[in-house]
Structure formats: structure tokens, C-alpha cells
């Protein structure tokens, strides 16, 4: 049976070793940069894209380590229950939850008219 993960994370096929580390690029460029040298917009964009790629890959790897496999009964319910029925069940569940806020149970309070 196919395992379903709670966060439905997609796994990127690329490895982090394939993407140059932005820190390495910055350190290397700091040693080779003249005091008044600046990066061109294309270089800045390239560095940014490498940073984004690296960040996403690392984020995916962290998610892989924190995934929880759902119990088989839940997986079966998710696969077999029609979407409309699942939505109505969730709405009913939310509606039936007790309201809790600020540390106190929130119950509509009525003032006894005899005391006013």
C-alpha cells in the first residue's frame, strides 16, 4: 500500500551537493573582490537563484526527516471517502468543537433577570 504523509511534501530529485553553496560563493568572491567592485544585476540574480534552490532543497530534506506515516485506517478513509462527504465531515467536526480561548471555556453567559 502506498504511504501517505501528513504534509504531502514533494521530493526534489536533486541533491544538495549538486548545488553550489551560496556561502562558498560569497566567501570566495569576498577574497577576490576589489574594494569598489560591485556585482552586476545578472550576478545578483544568479546568486539569488542559487540561494533559493539550495534553500528549497534543504527544506525538503528537513521535511523528509520529520514526516509521520498516517495509520492505515486513516489512509483508507482518505482514499475511499468522497471529497464532498469529507468536507461536510470536517465542517461538522469543526462546528462541534468546544470554543476555548484565553484559558477559559467560552460559554455564552446569560444574566439572570431577577438580579437586575
N, CA, C and O atoms as CSV, one atom per row, in Angstrom:
chain,resi,resn,atom,element,x,y,z
A,1,UNK,N,N,0.842,-1.182,0.000
A,1,UNK,CA,C,0.000,0.000,0.000
A,1,UNK,C,C,0.886,1.245,0.000
A,1,UNK,O,O,1.915,1.286,0.675
A,2,UNK,N,N,0.482,2.238,-0.750
A,2,UNK,CA,C,1.236,3.488,-0.835
A,2,UNK,C,C,1.112,4.247,0.480
A,2,UNK,O,O,0.022,4.347,1.043
A,3,UNK,N,N,2.212,4.774,0.963
A,3,UNK,CA,C,2.191,5.512,2.215
A,3,UNK,C,C,1.838,6.966,1.947
A,3,UNK,O,O,2.342,7.576,1.004
A,4,UNK,N,N,0.968,7.513,2.784
A,4,UNK,CA,C,0.577,8.915,2.667
A,4,UNK,C,C,1.214,9.661,3.825
A,4,UNK,O,O,1.146,9.214,4.970
A,5,UNK,N,N,1.823,10.781,3.532
A,5,UNK,CA,C,2.463,11.581,4.559
A,5,UNK,C,C,1.592,12.775,4.878
A,5,UNK,O,O,0.885,13.286,4.009
A,6,UNK,N,N,1.640,13.224,6.127
A,6,UNK,CA,C,0.747,14.277,6.572
A,6,UNK,C,C,0.956,15.602,5.867
A,6,UNK,O,O,0.013,16.385,5.748
A,7,UNK,N,N,2.143,15.873,5.403
A,7,UNK,CA,C,2.392,17.191,4.803
A,7,UNK,C,C,2.426,17.143,3.278
A,7,UNK,O,O,2.627,18.175,2.637
A,8,UNK,N,N,2.235,15.968,2.688
A,8,UNK,CA,C,2.239,15.804,1.233
A,8,UNK,C,C,3.444,16.466,0.583
A,8,UNK,O,O,3.325,17.060,-0.489
A,9,UNK,N,N,4.587,16.369,1.215
A,9,UNK,CA,C,5.801,17.010,0.694
A,9,UNK,C,C,6.245,16.316,-0.583
A,9,UNK,O,O,6.189,15.091,-0.695
A,10,UNK,N,N,6.680,17.108,-1.531
A,10,UNK,CA,C,7.232,16.543,-2.747
A,10,UNK,C,C,8.730,16.426,-2.568
A,10,UNK,O,O,9.357,17.250,-1.901
A,11,UNK,N,N,9.288,15.409,-3.161
A,11,UNK,CA,C,10.720,15.182,-3.011
A,11,UNK,C,C,11.414,15.638,-4.282
A,11,UNK,O,O,11.100,15.173,-5.378
A,12,UNK,N,N,12.352,16.545,-4.126
A,12,UNK,CA,C,13.118,17.038,-5.258
A,12,UNK,C,C,14.202,16.014,-5.549
A,12,UNK,O,O,14.884,15.544,-4.638
A,13,UNK,N,N,14.357,15.672,-6.816
A,13,UNK,CA,C,15.314,14.644,-7.202
A,13,UNK,C,C,16.761,15.117,-7.067
A,13,UNK,O,O,17.676,14.299,-6.974
A,14,UNK,N,N,16.966,16.420,-7.057
A,14,UNK,CA,C,18.336,16.928,-6.978
A,14,UNK,C,C,18.890,16.756,-5.572
A,14,UNK,O,O,18.141,16.715,-4.596
A,15,UNK,N,N,20.162,16.661,-5.485
A,15,UNK,CA,C,20.838,16.547,-4.198
A,15,UNK,C,C,21.450,17.891,-3.854
A,15,UNK,O,O,21.747,18.686,-4.746
A,16,UNK,N,N,21.640,18.150,-2.578
A,16,UNK,CA,C,22.206,19.429,-2.166
A,16,UNK,C,C,23.647,19.577,-2.610
A,16,UNK,O,O,24.134,20.696,-2.769
A,17,UNK,N,N,24.345,18.452,-2.813
A,17,UNK,CA,C,25.741,18.543,-3.231
A,17,UNK,C,C,25.854,19.083,-4.655
A,17,UNK,O,O,26.891,19.629,-5.030
A,18,UNK,N,N,24.794,18.934,-5.448
A,18,UNK,CA,C,24.823,19.382,-6.833
A,18,UNK,C,C,24.709,20.897,-6.965
A,18,UNK,O,O,25.050,21.457,-8.006
A,19,UNK,N,N,24.237,21.550,-5.931
A,19,UNK,CA,C,24.035,22.996,-5.984
A,19,UNK,C,C,25.144,23.671,-5.191
A,19,UNK,O,O,25.370,23.320,-4.032
A,20,UNK,N,N,25.847,24.638,-5.794
A,20,UNK,CA,C,26.910,25.311,-5.049
A,20,UNK,C,C,26.337,26.050,-3.850
A,20,UNK,O,O,25.286,26.683,-3.944
A,21,UNK,N,N,27.014,25.969,-2.758
A,21,UNK,CA,C,26.558,26.656,-1.555
A,21,UNK,C,C,26.775,28.143,-1.713
A,21,UNK,O,O,27.860,28.581,-2.098
A,22,UNK,N,N,25.758,28.917,-1.420
A,22,UNK,CA,C,25.823,30.369,-1.558
A,22,UNK,C,C,26.910,30.947,-0.658
A,22,UNK,O,O,27.568,31.924,-1.016
A,23,UNK,N,N,27.092,30.341,0.509
A,23,UNK,CA,C,28.123,30.826,1.431
A,23,UNK,C,C,29.502,30.669,0.803
A,23,UNK,O,O,30.340,31.564,0.910
A,24,UNK,N,N,29.739,29.533,0.147
A,24,UNK,CA,C,31.026,29.319,-0.517
A,24,UNK,C,C,31.255,30.356,-1.609
A,24,UNK,O,O,32.365,30.864,-1.772
A,25,UNK,N,N,30.205,30.663,-2.349
A,25,UNK,CA,C,30.329,31.654,-3.417
A,25,UNK,C,C,30.645,33.026,-2.835
A,25,UNK,O,O,31.499,33.744,-3.355
A,26,UNK,N,N,29.962,33.385,-1.766
A,26,UNK,CA,C,30.193,34.698,-1.152
A,26,UNK,C,C,31.595,34.779,-0.573
A,26,UNK,O,O,32.294,35.773,-0.774
A,27,UNK,N,N,32.015,33.737,0.148
A,27,UNK,CA,C,33.356,33.746,0.738
A,27,UNK,C,C,34.409,33.834,-0.351
A,27,UNK,O,O,35.353,34.617,-0.251
A,28,UNK,N,N,34.246,33.035,-1.384
A,28,UNK,CA,C,35.199,33.059,-2.489
A,28,UNK,C,C,35.226,34.433,-3.147
A,28,UNK,O,O,36.298,34.951,-3.462
A,29,UNK,N,N,34.067,35.019,-3.353
A,29,UNK,CA,C,34.024,36.321,-4.017
A,29,UNK,C,C,34.571,37.427,-3.116
A,29,UNK,O,O,35.129,38.403,-3.618
A,30,UNK,N,N,34.421,37.294,-1.786
A,30,UNK,CA,C,34.964,38.309,-0.878
A,30,UNK,C,C,36.485,38.371,-0.961
A,30,UNK,O,O,37.080,39.441,-0.838
A,31,UNK,N,N,37.104,37.220,-1.168
A,31,UNK,CA,C,38.559,37.186,-1.260
A,31,UNK,C,C,39.050,37.711,-2.604
A,31,UNK,O,O,40.187,38.172,-2.711
A,32,UNK,N,N,38.212,37.646,-3.618
A,32,UNK,CA,C,38.618,38.033,-4.963
A,32,UNK,C,C,38.035,39.368,-5.413
A,32,UNK,O,O,38.214,39.752,-6.569
A,33,UNK,N,N,37.357,40.069,-4.546
A,33,UNK,CA,C,36.682,41.308,-4.932
A,33,UNK,C,C,37.572,42.503,-4.616
A,33,UNK,O,O,38.196,42.586,-3.558
A,34,UNK,N,N,37.604,43.404,-5.556
A,34,UNK,CA,C,38.290,44.674,-5.330
A,34,UNK,C,C,37.399,45.524,-4.424
A,34,UNK,O,O,36.187,45.312,-4.407
A,35,UNK,N,N,37.949,46.469,-3.678
A,35,UNK,CA,C,37.151,47.254,-2.734
A,35,UNK,C,C,35.950,47.963,-3.374
A,35,UNK,O,O,34.898,48.055,-2.740
A,36,UNK,N,N,36.072,48.459,-4.588
A,36,UNK,CA,C,34.978,49.198,-5.215
A,36,UNK,C,C,34.205,48.364,-6.232
A,36,UNK,O,O,33.375,48.894,-6.970
A,37,UNK,N,N,34.472,47.083,-6.271
A,37,UNK,CA,C,33.805,46.222,-7.242
A,37,UNK,C,C,32.398,45.885,-6.759
A,37,UNK,O,O,32.188,45.614,-5.576
A,38,UNK,N,N,31.446,45.905,-7.671
A,38,UNK,CA,C,30.079,45.522,-7.322
A,38,UNK,C,C,29.615,44.439,-8.285
A,38,UNK,O,O,30.207,44.226,-9.343
A,39,UNK,N,N,28.557,43.770,-7.899
A,39,UNK,CA,C,28.021,42.702,-8.729
A,39,UNK,C,C,27.067,43.279,-9.760
A,39,UNK,O,O,26.353,44.247,-9.499
A,40,UNK,N,N,27.070,42.676,-10.918
A,40,UNK,CA,C,26.120,43.087,-11.952
A,40,UNK,C,C,24.742,42.545,-11.571
A,40,UNK,O,O,24.650,41.610,-10.775
A,41,UNK,N,N,23.683,43.111,-12.120
A,41,UNK,CA,C,22.343,42.585,-11.824
A,41,UNK,C,C,22.205,41.103,-12.179
A,41,UNK,O,O,21.497,40.363,-11.496
A,42,UNK,N,N,22.881,40.674,-13.243
A,42,UNK,CA,C,22.825,39.265,-13.625
A,42,UNK,C,C,23.496,38.386,-12.577
A,42,UNK,O,O,23.003,37.301,-12.267
A,43,UNK,N,N,24.626,38.854,-12.029
A,43,UNK,CA,C,25.321,38.085,-10.996
A,43,UNK,C,C,24.482,38.012,-9.720
A,43,UNK,O,O,24.414,36.967,-9.072
A,44,UNK,N,N,23.852,39.118,-9.370
A,44,UNK,CA,C,22.998,39.133,-8.179
A,44,UNK,C,C,21.834,38.161,-8.366
A,44,UNK,O,O,21.497,37.402,-7.457
A,45,UNK,N,N,21.228,38.192,-9.542
A,45,UNK,CA,C,20.110,37.285,-9.833
A,45,UNK,C,C,20.565,35.825,-9.777
A,45,UNK,O,O,19.859,34.974,-9.237
A,46,UNK,N,N,21.735,35.540,-10.331
A,46,UNK,CA,C,22.268,34.175,-10.304
A,46,UNK,C,C,22.522,33.715,-8.866
A,46,UNK,O,O,22.181,32.589,-8.506
A,47,UNK,N,N,23.113,34.575,-8.054
A,47,UNK,CA,C,23.341,34.230,-6.648
A,47,UNK,C,C,22.017,33.993,-5.924
A,47,UNK,O,O,21.883,33.056,-5.137
A,48,UNK,N,N,21.058,34.847,-6.200
A,48,UNK,CA,C,19.754,34.700,-5.563
A,48,UNK,C,C,19.097,33.375,-5.965
A,48,UNK,O,O,18.561,32.667,-5.113
A,49,UNK,N,N,19.136,33.042,-7.243
A,49,UNK,CA,C,18.535,31.794,-7.714
A,49,UNK,C,C,19.221,30.578,-7.087
A,49,UNK,O,O,18.559,29.603,-6.733
A,50,UNK,N,N,20.534,30.640,-6.952
A,50,UNK,CA,C,21.260,29.545,-6.306
A,50,UNK,C,C,20.861,29.431,-4.838
A,50,UNK,O,O,20.702,28.330,-4.311
A,51,UNK,N,N,20.702,30.579,-4.185
A,51,UNK,CA,C,20.277,30.577,-2.791
A,51,UNK,C,C,18.886,29.953,-2.653
A,51,UNK,O,O,18.667,29.108,-1.785
A,52,UNK,N,N,17.957,30.367,-3.500
A,52,UNK,CA,C,16.590,29.846,-3.447
A,52,UNK,C,C,16.581,28.340,-3.687
A,52,UNK,O,O,15.899,27.599,-2.979
A,53,UNK,N,N,17.333,27.892,-4.678
A,53,UNK,CA,C,17.398,26.464,-4.987
A,53,UNK,C,C,17.939,25.687,-3.793
A,53,UNK,O,O,17.371,24.669,-3.399
A,54,UNK,N,N,19.014,26.161,-3.232
A,54,UNK,CA,C,19.626,25.496,-2.078
A,54,UNK,C,C,18.662,25.474,-0.889
A,54,UNK,O,O,18.523,24.455,-0.213
A,55,UNK,N,N,18.006,26.592,-0.643
A,55,UNK,CA,C,17.078,26.692,0.476
A,55,UNK,C,C,15.932,25.691,0.322
A,55,UNK,O,O,15.568,25.011,1.282
A,56,UNK,N,N,15.368,25.601,-0.875
A,56,UNK,CA,C,14.256,24.668,-1.111
A,56,UNK,C,C,14.688,23.218,-0.942
A,56,UNK,O,O,13.951,22.410,-0.375
A,57,UNK,N,N,15.859,22.891,-1.424
A,57,UNK,CA,C,16.353,21.520,-1.291
A,57,UNK,C,C,16.568,21.172,0.180
A,57,UNK,O,O,16.186,20.090,0.624
A,58,UNK,N,N,17.179,22.086,0.935
A,58,UNK,CA,C,17.397,21.835,2.362
A,58,UNK,C,C,16.071,21.723,3.101
A,58,UNK,O,O,15.932,20.899,4.005
A,59,UNK,N,N,15.098,22.544,2.722
A,59,UNK,CA,C,13.785,22.488,3.351
A,59,UNK,C,C,13.118,21.134,3.089
A,59,UNK,O,O,12.517,20.557,3.996
A,60,UNK,N,N,13.217,20.632,1.871
A,60,UNK,CA,C,12.650,19.326,1.534
A,60,UNK,C,C,13.332,18.218,2.334
A,60,UNK,O,O,12.667,17.295,2.804
A,61,UNK,N,N,14.646,18.303,2.491
A,61,UNK,CA,C,15.365,17.288,3.265
A,61,UNK,C,C,14.929,17.305,4.720
A,61,UNK,O,O,14.800,16.249,5.339
A,62,UNK,N,N,14.698,18.493,5.274
A,62,UNK,CA,C,14.224,18.580,6.651
A,62,UNK,C,C,12.835,17.976,6.782
A,62,UNK,O,O,12.544,17.296,7.766
A,63,UNK,N,N,11.980,18.218,5.805
A,63,UNK,CA,C,10.630,17.647,5.842
A,63,UNK,C,C,10.673,16.131,5.791
A,63,UNK,O,O,9.891,15.462,6.466
A,64,UNK,N,N,11.592,15.579,4.985
A,64,UNK,CA,C,11.686,14.122,4.881
A,64,UNK,C,C,11.991,13.504,6.236
A,64,UNK,O,O,11.510,12.412,6.540
A,65,UNK,N,N,12.781,14.184,7.048
A,65,UNK,CA,C,13.163,13.643,8.342
A,65,UNK,C,C,12.049,13.786,9.376
A,65,UNK,O,O,12.076,13.108,10.402
A,66,UNK,N,N,11.071,14.657,9.125
A,66,UNK,CA,C,10.015,14.912,10.097
A,66,UNK,C,C,8.654,14.386,9.649
A,66,UNK,O,O,7.636,14.746,10.241
A,67,UNK,N,N,8.611,13.553,8.631
A,67,UNK,CA,C,7.340,13.030,8.148
A,67,UNK,C,C,6.836,11.926,9.064
A,67,UNK,O,O,7.602,11.123,9.596
A,68,UNK,N,N,5.531,11.918,9.227
A,68,UNK,CA,C,4.885,10.894,10.034
A,68,UNK,C,C,3.965,10.107,9.110
A,68,UNK,O,O,3.175,10.688,8.366
A,69,UNK,N,N,4.069,8.801,9.161
A,69,UNK,CA,C,3.207,7.957,8.341
A,69,UNK,C,C,1.860,7.835,9.048
A,69,UNK,O,O,1.791,7.483,10.226
A,70,UNK,N,N,0.791,8.132,8.310
A,70,UNK,CA,C,-0.549,8.035,8.879
A,70,UNK,C,C,-0.934,6.572,9.063
A,70,UNK,O,O,-0.518,5.715,8.283
A,71,UNK,N,N,-1.731,6.284,10.096
A,71,UNK,CA,C,-2.199,4.907,10.288
A,71,UNK,C,C,-3.003,4.432,9.075
A,71,UNK,O,O,-3.588,5.237,8.351
A,72,UNK,N,N,-3.020,3.127,8.868
A,72,UNK,CA,C,-3.667,2.551,7.685
A,72,UNK,C,C,-5.160,2.862,7.639
A,72,UNK,O,O,-5.709,3.070,6.556
A,73,UNK,N,N,-5.828,2.897,8.792
A,73,UNK,CA,C,-7.268,3.198,8.824
A,73,UNK,C,C,-7.540,4.606,8.293
A,73,UNK,O,O,-8.509,4.825,7.566
A,74,UNK,N,N,-6.689,5.548,8.657
A,74,UNK,CA,C,-6.855,6.924,8.180
A,74,UNK,C,C,-6.571,6.992,6.686
A,74,UNK,O,O,-7.290,7.668,5.949
A,75,UNK,N,N,-5.538,6.304,6.237
A,75,UNK,CA,C,-5.226,6.289,4.810
A,75,UNK,C,C,-6.400,5.730,4.007
A,75,UNK,O,O,-6.745,6.262,2.952
A,76,UNK,N,N,-7.007,4.665,4.506
A,76,UNK,CA,C,-8.148,4.058,3.821
A,76,UNK,C,C,-9.315,5.034,3.759
A,76,UNK,O,O,-9.945,5.192,2.714
A,77,UNK,N,N,-9.603,5.693,4.887
A,77,UNK,CA,C,-10.694,6.672,4.903
A,77,UNK,C,C,-10.441,7.802,3.918
A,77,UNK,O,O,-11.357,8.235,3.219
A,78,UNK,N,N,-9.213,8.280,3.859
A,78,UNK,CA,C,-8.888,9.371,2.944
A,78,UNK,C,C,-9.064,8.957,1.488
A,78,UNK,O,O,-9.499,9.757,0.660
A,79,UNK,N,N,-8.729,7.717,1.180
A,79,UNK,CA,C,-8.829,7.253,-0.205
A,79,UNK,C,C,-10.263,6.927,-0.608
A,79,UNK,O,O,-10.656,7.173,-1.748
A,80,UNK,N,N,-11.049,6.376,0.320
A,80,UNK,CA,C,-12.368,5.858,-0.031
A,80,UNK,C,C,-13.505,6.850,0.168
A,80,UNK,O,O,-14.564,6.683,-0.438
A,81,UNK,N,N,-13.328,7.865,0.985
A,81,UNK,CA,C,-14.399,8.819,1.254
A,81,UNK,C,C,-14.456,9.861,0.145
A,81,UNK,O,O,-13.435,10.453,-0.203
A,82,UNK,N,N,-15.654,10.091,-0.417
A,82,UNK,CA,C,-15.785,11.126,-1.446
A,82,UNK,C,C,-15.433,12.509,-0.885
A,82,UNK,O,O,-15.607,12.771,0.305
A,83,UNK,N,N,-14.943,13.374,-1.752
A,83,UNK,CA,C,-14.473,14.692,-1.333
A,83,UNK,C,C,-15.583,15.498,-0.656
A,83,UNK,O,O,-15.348,16.123,0.378
A,84,UNK,N,N,-16.785,15.489,-1.227
A,84,UNK,CA,C,-17.886,16.274,-0.650
A,84,UNK,C,C,-18.245,15.777,0.750
A,84,UNK,O,O,-18.519,16.573,1.647
A,85,UNK,N,N,-18.241,14.457,0.928
A,85,UNK,CA,C,-18.542,13.898,2.246
A,85,UNK,C,C,-17.438,14.245,3.245
A,85,UNK,O,O,-17.717,14.542,4.407
A,86,UNK,N,N,-16.192,14.206,2.791
A,86,UNK,CA,C,-15.069,14.556,3.663
A,86,UNK,C,C,-15.182,16.016,4.109
A,86,UNK,O,O,-14.952,16.329,5.277
A,87,UNK,N,N,-15.536,16.906,3.181
A,87,UNK,CA,C,-15.682,18.321,3.526
A,87,UNK,C,C,-16.804,18.528,4.536
A,87,UNK,O,O,-16.646,19.298,5.483
A,88,UNK,N,N,-17.928,17.855,4.347
A,88,UNK,CA,C,-19.035,18.019,5.299
A,88,UNK,C,C,-18.667,17.441,6.664
A,88,UNK,O,O,-19.048,18.001,7.692
A,89,UNK,N,N,-17.933,16.331,6.690
A,89,UNK,CA,C,-17.481,15.763,7.969
A,89,UNK,C,C,-16.552,16.718,8.702
A,89,UNK,O,O,-16.647,16.875,9.919
A,90,UNK,N,N,-15.655,17.356,7.961
A,90,UNK,CA,C,-14.718,18.302,8.583
A,90,UNK,C,C,-15.475,19.507,9.119
A,90,UNK,O,O,-15.199,19.969,10.227
A,91,UNK,N,N,-16.434,20.027,8.339
A,91,UNK,CA,C,-17.232,21.171,8.802
A,91,UNK,C,C,-18.007,20.812,10.067
A,91,UNK,O,O,-18.060,21.606,11.006
A,92,UNK,N,N,-18.614,19.613,10.099
A,92,UNK,CA,C,-19.357,19.174,11.272
A,92,UNK,C,C,-18.420,19.038,12.476
A,92,UNK,O,O,-18.774,19.422,13.591
A,93,UNK,N,N,-17.245,18.498,12.247
A,93,UNK,CA,C,-16.272,18.339,13.331
A,93,UNK,C,C,-15.879,19.700,13.898
A,93,UNK,O,O,-15.828,19.877,15.115
A,94,UNK,N,N,-15.602,20.659,13.020
A,94,UNK,CA,C,-15.209,21.999,13.471
A,94,UNK,C,C,-16.350,22.649,14.243
A,94,UNK,O,O,-16.121,23.284,15.272
A,95,UNK,N,N,-17.568,22.497,13.756
A,95,UNK,CA,C,-18.730,23.103,14.405
A,95,UNK,C,C,-18.950,22.508,15.798
A,95,UNK,O,O,-19.372,23.215,16.714
A,96,UNK,N,N,-18.668,21.214,15.963
A,96,UNK,CA,C,-18.908,20.538,17.238
A,96,UNK,C,C,-17.789,20.728,18.260
A,96,UNK,O,O,-17.944,20.355,19.423
A,97,UNK,N,N,-16.670,21.301,17.839
A,97,UNK,CA,C,-15.578,21.529,18.784
A,97,UNK,C,C,-15.972,22.580,19.809
A,97,UNK,O,O,-16.592,23.581,19.451
A,98,UNK,N,N,-15.628,22.376,21.073
A,98,UNK,CA,C,-15.909,23.423,22.063
A,98,UNK,C,C,-14.978,24.616,21.831
A,98,UNK,O,O,-13.811,24.454,21.474
A,99,UNK,N,N,-15.515,25.797,22.038
A,99,UNK,CA,C,-14.696,27.003,21.896
A,99,UNK,C,C,-13.852,27.173,23.144
A,99,UNK,O,O,-14.342,27.050,24.266
A,100,UNK,N,N,-12.606,27.450,22.935
A,100,UNK,CA,C,-11.679,27.620,24.046
A,100,UNK,C,C,-10.774,28.779,23.698
A,100,UNK,O,O,-10.094,28.754,22.672
A,101,UNK,N,N,-10.760,29.788,24.538
A,101,UNK,CA,C,-9.903,30.921,24.225
A,101,UNK,C,C,-9.424,31.603,25.485
A,101,UNK,O,O,-10.180,31.761,26.444
A,102,UNK,N,N,-8.194,31.998,25.484
A,102,UNK,CA,C,-7.635,32.752,26.600
A,102,UNK,C,C,-7.592,31.998,27.908
A,102,UNK,O,O,-7.506,32.621,28.967
A,103,UNK,N,N,-7.648,30.688,27.873
A,103,UNK,CA,C,-7.550,29.918,29.105
A,103,UNK,C,C,-8.888,29.643,29.769
A,103,UNK,O,O,-8.927,28.899,30.749
A,104,UNK,N,N,-9.988,30.207,29.280
A,104,UNK,CA,C,-11.310,29.982,29.863
A,104,UNK,C,C,-12.217,29.349,28.818
A,104,UNK,O,O,-12.129,29.645,27.626
A,105,UNK,N,N,-13.101,28.460,29.304
A,105,UNK,CA,C,-14.099,27.914,28.388
A,105,UNK,C,C,-15.057,29.036,28.054
A,105,UNK,O,O,-15.568,29.710,28.949
A,106,UNK,N,N,-15.299,29.235,26.797
A,106,UNK,CA,C,-16.181,30.329,26.393
A,106,UNK,C,C,-17.583,29.788,26.171
A,106,UNK,O,O,-17.870,29.131,25.171
A,107,UNK,N,N,-18.433,30.080,27.121
A,107,UNK,CA,C,-19.830,29.676,27.064
A,107,UNK,C,C,-20.647,30.954,27.122
A,107,UNK,O,O,-20.376,31.844,27.929
A,108,UNK,N,N,-21.650,31.037,26.256
A,108,UNK,CA,C,-22.496,32.217,26.296
A,108,UNK,C,C,-23.144,32.312,27.667
A,108,UNK,O,O,-23.847,31.401,28.103
A,109,UNK,N,N,-22.900,33.414,28.330
A,109,UNK,CA,C,-23.420,33.602,29.678
A,109,UNK,C,C,-24.668,34.468,29.597
A,109,UNK,O,O,-24.720,35.437,28.840
A,110,UNK,N,N,-25.652,34.113,30.375
A,110,UNK,CA,C,-26.889,34.891,30.430
A,110,UNK,C,C,-27.005,35.509,31.816
A,110,UNK,O,O,-26.620,34.905,32.818
A,111,UNK,N,N,-27.528,36.690,31.852
A,111,UNK,CA,C,-27.730,37.375,33.131
A,111,UNK,C,C,-29.132,37.029,33.622
A,111,UNK,O,O,-30.119,37.173,32.900
A,112,UNK,N,N,-29.191,36.574,34.850
A,112,UNK,CA,C,-30.477,36.251,35.446
A,112,UNK,C,C,-31.238,37.549,35.670
A,112,UNK,O,O,-30.760,38.442,36.370
A,113,UNK,N,N,-32.424,37.654,35.073
A,113,UNK,CA,C,-33.193,38.895,35.141
A,113,UNK,C,C,-33.618,39.235,36.562
A,113,UNK,O,O,-33.898,40.400,36.844
A,114,UNK,N,N,-33.676,38.267,37.464
A,114,UNK,CA,C,-34.073,38.532,38.842
A,114,UNK,C,C,-33.034,39.372,39.573
A,114,UNK,O,O,-33.368,40.061,40.536
A,115,UNK,N,N,-31.779,39.325,39.130
A,115,UNK,CA,C,-30.724,40.074,39.802
A,115,UNK,C,C,-30.551,41.476,39.234
A,115,UNK,O,O,-29.766,42.252,39.780
A,116,UNK,N,N,-31.251,41.831,38.163
A,116,UNK,CA,C,-31.083,43.170,37.578
A,116,UNK,C,C,-32.154,44.119,37.999
A,116,UNK,O,O,-32.146,45.280,37.588
